[in-house]
Amino acid sequence: MAALATVAADSASDYKVVKTWKLGGDGGWDYLTADSAGHRLFIARATRVMVIDTESGKRVGEIPETTGVHGIALDYEIGRGFTSNGREDTVSVFDLKSLAVEKKIKVGSVPDAILYDPFSKRVFTFNAKSHDTTAVDASKSEVVGKIDLGGKPEFAASDEKGTVFVNIEDTSELVAFDPQQLTVRSRWKLTDCEEPTGLAIDRKNRRLFAGCGGNKKMVIVNADSGKVVASPVIGEGCDATKFDADLGLAFASAGDGTITVIREDSGDKFSVAQTVTTQKGARTMALDEKTHQLFTVTANVGPRPERKVEPDSFVVLVLEQAH
């Protein structure tokens, strides 16, 4: 029985790249957002957001004029999406069905990550240059306030019960704040974590998964105490982490062309289950929580400082578990 259990556990994390969709197009890329309900993937592409069907890989639309776009947040309740446009300090508000842009809102300086928090029904942009977060009322599409974060914010996660967490990249800290009162609750030092970027959450066990872009670690943090409970080794240049609550698996995508799969054995015990080879530069990632598919994107990029994307080399990689 023990041997059978081991086999089952191993197979639960046997991910591999099953499809490669060639999209081409110019420009760099950043965060991806999976729309499980609509079978779509939103991809930030420098000046616009590409929208593709996650079943066929075909392009189904585009959100234009999102200069320097970094991320996309979705509010299914009101049927709207929001993009953080880093080069014009705005958020584009768009209709989730038609993808038509309804409004642009001025936010903080160089908005990077963006998050919709269902508890406060607010959208938060995490502003790299002004070192703060701007709170936007999702239904009114209006700024309602901001919070100084004391450093350069990266990705964020919500416990959906009244606390939002955000990584501070340049100080290696994790900040917990109240999305309703717009006050900082806690500021925790992330020991042994350089340049924290991606952040995911296990809401049931209250664990946070911070990808450390500077030192090939994922630090797993108790969301109530801020204590680091584990720090498994991951790939180099991590920019995104995800957590699949149904499978009890955390993922870290890294620019070295790997996704590390980490199994949650218990609240404080985690083990590396698998390292999946993707493609160099595939540092961001989205998880479809219904299908358990992972999506990552990359392209062939020329040398610094131009780092030009080779024509027609931009691809989406789809990862699934082996059955």
N, C-alpha and C positions, 0 to 999 in steps of 0.2 A: 504493500500500500504506500509506503514511504517513497519507494522508487517511482510509482505512478504519480504521486503528488509532485515530485520533482520535475517529471516530464511535463506535467500540466503547467507548472509554474514557468518552466523554460519556454514552452510554446506560446504562453500568454504575451511574450514580448518579442516574438520573432518577426520583426518588421523588415520590410525591404522595399526598394523603389520598384513600383509596378507599372508606372506610366511616366512618360516625359512628354509634356506638351510644349511645342515650340511656338512662342508668341512673337519673338522679334521685337522691333521697336527701339527707339532711342532712349537715352537717359538712364540714370541709376534707379535704385529702388530702395524701399525701406519696409515698413511693417505690412503684414498681410492680415486680413480678417476674414474668417469663414462665416458665412451666413447659412447655418444648417437648415433653417426653415425654407429658404429660397433656393437651396442648392447652388450657391454662388460663392465666389472667392473675390474679395476686393484687394487689389494690389496697388500700393502707392508707387507711382512711377514719375517722380520729379515734377512734372507739370500737369499731370492728370492722374486719375485713378482708373485702372483697367478693371473691368468686371467680367469674370468668366464663369461659365457653367461648370460645376464640379463633376457633372456626370459625363459630359462630352469633351470638355476642355476648350470649347469654342467661346469666342468673345461674344458677350451679349449686350455690352454697353460700355460707356465711359463717362466719367464725371470730369468735365474740362476745367481749365483755369484754376488748378489747385497748386499754385507756384510753391515749389519746395515742399510738397506734401510728404508727411511722415507717417501718419496713421489714420485709421478709420474706426469710428465707434458707431454701434447700432442700437437704436431704441425701438424694439418691436411693438411696444405698447402704443406708441403714437405713429409708428410707421415712418420714422425718420432716421437718416444717417448723418454723421458729422465727420469732416476731415480736418486735420490740423495742417495748415499751410505755412510752413516754416519761414518762407522768404517774404511773406507779406503780412505776417502776424495776424492772420485771420483764421476763422473756422468757416467752412462752407457747410450749409445745412441743405440736405437734399432729400427728396421723396424716395423712400425705399423701393417702391414699385416702379415708378417711371424713371428714377435716377435724375430727375430734373432738379437743378439747384434753385432753392427758394430764397436764400438769403446768405449774406456773408457777415460775420460778426468780428469786430476787432477784439483781440485778446492780448496776452502778454507778449514779450519779445522772444521770437524764435520758438513757437510752439512745436514740440517734438511728439512725445507720446500723447495719446488721447484715450479717455476711458469714460464709458457711461456707467453710472452708479445707480442701480434700480432702487436702492433705499431712499436716497434723497431726490431721485428723479432729476439728477443733474449730470451734465457732461463736464469733465475736467480736462483742461489742456495743461501739459507739464512743460513749462517754458524754459528752454535751455539758457537763454541769455539773461533774462530778468530773474532767474532763480526762484520762480514762484509757480503757483498753479492758479489758473483762472477758472472760476465756477460759472457754468452757463445753465440757466433754467431750460431744460430740454423742450418743454411744450411752448414756452414763450419765446425761445431763441434769444434770450437776453442775458447779459452778464449780471451776476448777482453778487460777486465779490471775488476776492483772491486771498491766498495765503502765502506768506514768505516761507520758503523751504530751506534757506540757508546754504544752498549749493545747487549744482547742476542736476536737475531731476532726469531720471530715465523712465523705465516703465513702471506701471502701477497695477494694483489689484485691489478689488473690493471684497470684504467679507459678506456684503449685502445685508448687514445687520447694523450699520452705523459707523463702520471704520473703513477708511481707505489707506492703503500702504503704498509707499513709493520709494524706489531706490534713488539714492543721491550718489551719482557716479564719482564726482571729484573728491568727496570726503569719505567714501566707503561707509555710508550710513543707510539706515532704513528709517523712514519717518512714517509714523501713524498719525492720521488726522481725522477730525470729525467733519464729515461732508455737509452736515446741516449747519453746525455752529461756525464752521470755517476756522477751527482752532487746531493747533498741533497738540496731540496727546502724548506722544512718546518719540524719542530720537535714540535709536540704538546703533552702536558701532558694530559693523559687520566684520568680526575678526577673521583674519585669513582670507579676505575677499577684496581683490583689487578691481576697481572700476566695475561695480555692479550695474548690470544693464537689464536683461529680461527678468520679469517677476511673474510668478504664477502662485495660485493658492489652492490648498485642500481645505475647503470650508468646513467639512465634517470634523476632521482631526486638528484643524486650526494650525496648519503648517504652511509656511511660505517658502518658495523655491526661487532663490536669487542666483542668476547666472553671472559669474565673475569673469568679465571679458579680459581682465589683465593677468589672471594667474590660473586659468584652466581648472576652476573649481565651481561646483554648485554648492552654495551654502543653504542649508535647510534650517529654517528659523521657527521657533515657537511664536505664534502670532500674538500671544498674550504677554509673554515675558521678554521677548526679544532675544532669548538665548539660542545660540547656534547649537543644533542637536546632531548635525552630521555635515560633512563636507566632501562628498564624493568627487573624484577626478572626472573632468569632462574634456571636450575638445578645445582647441585654441581659438580665441576670438569669438566667444559666445555672445549672441545678441538677442536671443529669445529663449524663453522657457514656457512650457505648458504643463498642465496637469490633467489627466484623464481620471475623473472621479469614479467612473464605472469600473475601470480596469486597475485602479490603484497604481498608475504609472506616471512618472514625471519625465519630461523630455527637455534636452538642451541642444539647440542647434548652434553650430559654430562655423566660422569662416574657413576653417581648415578642411571642410567637406565632410563633417560627421554630425550625426545626431546621437547623443548618448541617451539611452533608455534606462531609467532608474526605478527600481521596484520599491514600493513602500511595504516593507515586511511588517512593520508596526509603526506606531506614532513616532518613535525615536530610532527606528532601525531601518536603514535604507541600503540597498545594494545595487551596483551597476549590473543590469541584466543583459545589456547588449550595446555595442557601438556600431551604428549603421553607417556605411559609406554613402555619401550623397554626391556632391560635386563642389569643388573649390569655390568659395564665395557664397555658398548657400547658408547664410548666417541668420536669416529671419524665418519665421515659421508660423503656421496657423494649424489649429486642431479643430476638426469637425466632431463635435461631441456626440453626434448621433451615429455617424458611420465609423468613428474612431480613426478616420484617415488623417494623415499629416500632409501638409503642403509646404514646400519650400521653393525658393526661386533663386536663380543665379544667371550669370552670363560670363562670357569670356571678356576680361577687362584688360586693357593695355596698361603700360607702366605709368608710375607716378611721374610728374604731378598731374598730367591730364586725366589718366585713368579712363580713357574712352571705352565705351561699350562697343564691342565688335558688332557690325550689322548682322541682324537675324540670329544672334546667339543667345538671346534671352529666353529662358525656359522655366516652366513649372515642373517640379518633381512631385509625384504623388506616392506616398508611402502607405502601405497596408500591412496588416499582420498576415503571415502565412496561415492558410487554413489546412 
